[in-house]
Amino acid sequence: MQEGLAMCLTPEALHLFLSLLSPEIVDVSRDLVIVRAETRNAVWEPVGSRWCTEAPDDDFRTE
């Protein structure tokens, strides 16, 4: 993940965001959260004490 290109959230903010989504479009593992949207996927990864994504630039990682 390149510095400056990512959007990061606290674990609490990510949890709140995910709670607004349909569980059918969210895949969660220990070190990765994938939100499968209509146009592209967003991959969230832990970086320090936050969860970060480079979406939409990380689409290739989930194909």
Phi and psi in degrees as GROMACS dihedral restraints (atoms count N, CA, C in turn):
[ dihedral_restraints ]
;  ai    aj    ak    al  type     phi  dphi    fc
    3     4     5     6     1   -85.0    20    10
    4     5     6     7     1   133.9    20    10
    6     7     8     9     1   -59.3    20    10
    7     8     9    10     1   138.2    20    10
    9    10    11    12     1    91.8    20    10
   10    11    12    13     1   -17.5    20    10
   12    13    14    15     1  -100.1    20    10
   13    14    15    16     1   -10.4    20    10
   15    16    17    18     1   -93.2    20    10
   16    17    18    19     1   153.1    20    10
   18    19    20    21     1  -107.1    20    10
   19    20    21    22     1   129.1    20    10
   21    22    23    24     1  -122.9    20    10
   22    23    24    25     1   147.0    20    10
   24    25    26    27     1  -131.2    20    10
   25    26    27    28     1   153.9    20    10
   27    28    29    30     1   -69.2    20    10
   28    29    30    31     1   160.4    20    10
   30    31    32    33     1   -56.5    20    10
   31    32    33    34     1   -37.6    20    10
   33    34    35    36     1   -66.2    20    10
   34    35    36    37     1   -41.7    20    10
   36    37    38    39     1   -67.4    20    10
   37    38    39    40     1   -40.2    20    10
   39    40    41    42     1   -63.5    20    10
   40    41    42    43     1   -42.7    20    10
   42    43    44    45     1   -59.7    20    10
   43    44    45    46     1   -44.5    20    10
   45    46    47    48     1   -61.8    20    10
   46    47    48    49     1   -46.2    20    10
   48    49    50    51     1   -58.6    20    10
   49    50    51    52     1   -48.7    20    10
   51    52    53    54     1   -64.5    20    10
   52    53    54    55     1   -31.2    20    10
   54    55    56    57     1   -67.8    20    10
   55    56    57    58     1   -17.5    20    10
   57    58    59    60     1   -84.4    20    10
   58    59    60    61     1   -13.6    20    10
   60    61    62    63     1   -96.2    20    10
   61    62    63    64     1   159.3    20    10
   63    64    65    66     1   -68.9    20    10
   64    65    66    67     1   131.4    20    10
   66    67    68    69     1   -59.1    20    10
   67    68    69    70     1   -23.2    20    10
   69    70    71    72     1   -67.6    20    10
   70    71    72    73     1   -20.2    20    10
   72    73    74    75     1  -103.4    20    10
   73    74    75    76     1     6.3    20    10
   75    76    77    78     1  -117.9    20    10
   76    77    78    79     1   124.8    20    10
   78    79    80    81     1  -111.9    20    10
   79    80    81    82     1   125.6    20    10
   81    82    83    84     1  -121.9    20    10
   82    83    84    85     1   131.0    20    10
   84    85    86    87     1  -130.0    20    10
   85    86    87    88     1  -178.7    20    10
   87    88    89    90     1   -60.6    20    10
   88    89    90    91     1   -40.4    20    10
   90    91    92    93     1  -117.2    20    10
   91    92    93    94     1    14.6    20    10
   93    94    95    96     1  -158.8    20    10
   94    95    96    97     1   139.9    20    10
   96    97    98    99     1  -127.9    20    10
   97    98    99   100     1   126.6    20    10
   99   100   101   102     1  -117.2    20    10
  100   101   102   103     1   125.1    20    10
  102   103   104   105     1  -106.0    20    10
  103   104   105   106     1   115.9    20    10
  105   106   107   108     1   -94.9    20    10
  106   107   108   109     1   101.0    20    10
  108   109   110   111     1   -97.2    20    10
  109   110   111   112     1   172.5    20    10
  111   112   113   114     1   -62.0    20    10
  112   113   114   115     1   -42.9    20    10
  114   115   116   117     1   -95.1    20    10
  115   116   117   118     1   -27.2    20    10
  117   118   119   120     1  -167.5    20    10
  118   119   120   121     1   166.3    20    10
  120   121   122   123     1  -100.2    20    10
  121   122   123   124     1   150.7    20    10
  123   124   125   126     1  -117.1    20    10
  124   125   126   127     1   123.5    20    10
  126   127   128   129     1  -105.0    20    10
  127   128   129   130     1   122.9    20    10
  129   130   131   132     1  -107.0    20    10
  130   131   132   133     1   133.3    20    10
  132   133   134   135     1  -129.3    20    10
  133   134   135   136     1   147.4    20    10
  135   136   137   138     1   -72.2    20    10
  136   137   138   139     1   132.0    20    10
  138   139   140   141     1  -133.9    20    10
  139   140   141   142     1   103.4    20    10
  141   142   143   144     1    64.8    20    10
  142   143   144   145     1  -126.7    20    10
  144   145   146   147     1   -97.7    20    10
  145   146   147   148     1    11.2    20    10
  147   148   149   150     1  -125.0    20    10
  148   149   150   151     1   167.2    20    10
  150   151   152   153     1  -110.6    20    10
  151   152   153   154     1   129.5    20    10
  153   154   155   156     1  -127.0    20    10
  154   155   156   157     1   152.4    20    10
  156   157   158   159     1  -136.6    20    10
  157   158   159   160     1   150.9    20    10
  159   160   161   162     1  -108.4    20    10
  160   161   162   163     1    13.0    20    10
  162   163   164   165     1   -53.2    20    10
  163   164   165   166     1   137.1    20    10
  165   166   167   168     1   -89.9    20    10
  166   167   168   169     1     4.5    20    10
  168   169   170   171     1   -72.4    20    10
  169   170   171   172     1    -7.2    20    10
  171   172   173   174     1  -103.9    20    10
  172   173   174   175     1    17.7    20    10
  174   175   176   177     1   -53.8    20    10
  175   176   177   178     1   -38.2    20    10
  177   178   179   180     1   -62.0    20    10
  178   179   180   181     1   -22.1    20    10
  180   181   182   183     1   -74.5    20    10
  181   182   183   184     1   -17.5    20    10
  183   184   185   186     1  -112.2    20    10
  184   185   186   187     1     8.2    20    10
